[in-house]
Amino acid sequence: MSTVVTDKALYQIALTHITGVGVALARNLMQIVGDEEQVFKESANNLRKIQGISTRLVQEIRSSDVLRKAEEELNFVLKNNLQLLFFTSPQYPQRLTHCIDAPILLYVKGESNLNYKKVISIIGTRNASSYGCDACKQFVKDLSSKFSDLLIVSGLAYGIDICAHRAALENNVPTIAVLAHGLDRIYPSVHRKTAIDMLDKGGLVTEFPSKTEPERFNFVRRNRIVAGLSDALIVIESADKGGSLITAEIANSYYREVFALPGRVTDRSSVGCNRLISSNRAILMQDVKDFVNHMGWDESAKPQPKQKELFLQLTETEERVFNALNDNNSIHVNMLAIDLNIPVSELFFTLLELEMKNVVKPLPGGVYKLL
């Protein structure tokens, strides 16, 4: 992958270095002033007029230290052949655009395509058992035999994460590791070889600039990207507490499908998964065939041409949804939201209206099809 850096790159990086400006405020600033460069060229008086911008924040924005740090980071990006994905870029992961707290900037090393047709995140305990590892390997192997447009996402951690990455590599499936630190290091260091092997078909992604340590709170922030990048999150073994359960909660809030591998009630590493399933926060994961059916990815059935009844009155948005469903046998709500560029929360209301009009039918796993 060759480095692609736009003339706005310095200001894109700088926007993430302003103390006190988070994701929401950064987006708001961009929308009001025009673009990332103008944020730093806008007058202090105009900045003060923006809601949420205090005098202290104006001083932070106009501080020369912000652009100095951004210039240092840009040099690191160029030197290490990294890709910058700003949230306004067409290459930015489209699934993340529907997540309200998605990072405005991602650093990528390796393959920059994060918009594969099918993206699955696989996570789990760092203390994986042979049962969990075997299930993970078999699932990736079986899924890779069905789909060529597949991307596996995880976090490069011990246990299930590294198992998922290595299973993907073994089956020639692209795999992405989302990191909780900058790209000037690999953590844990023992996974360096696997990380390097991933660069040819996949790579490393982070929202953190270089020199960022793998601090504990960074992993929670990392987990929202793991959840948001995918169509479905699969939890393979988890104790009663831990990062996997936090990621599952985030995925549910993003309207992602969450699956969990069941285990024996006496196994500590299965307590979290069993609880997710029993509380209906995750679908019981059985095999690839069951998973594919839940996701509406069964491509064996050919879509039949459908004609809208002439007397049916649809709104403009309903018409767009109808036409999209008419082109597919069935489709997951997240993919529908991406195809139509409609927020998932808004799309659910339209689908409900169409369901009441006997136009669409909801299927298990957040999948919809025309009646």
Beta strands, then each sheet from edge to edge (+ up, - down):
strand 1: 83-86
strand 2: 105-110
strand 3: 118-124
strand 4: 150-154
strand 5: 175-178
strand 6: 202-206
strand 7: 232-236
strand 8: 257-260
strand 9: 283-284
strand 10: 331-332
strand 11: 360-363
strand 12: 367-370
sheet 1: 1+ 2- 6+ 5+ 4+ 3+ 7+ 8+ 9+
sheet 2: 10+ 12- 11+
end
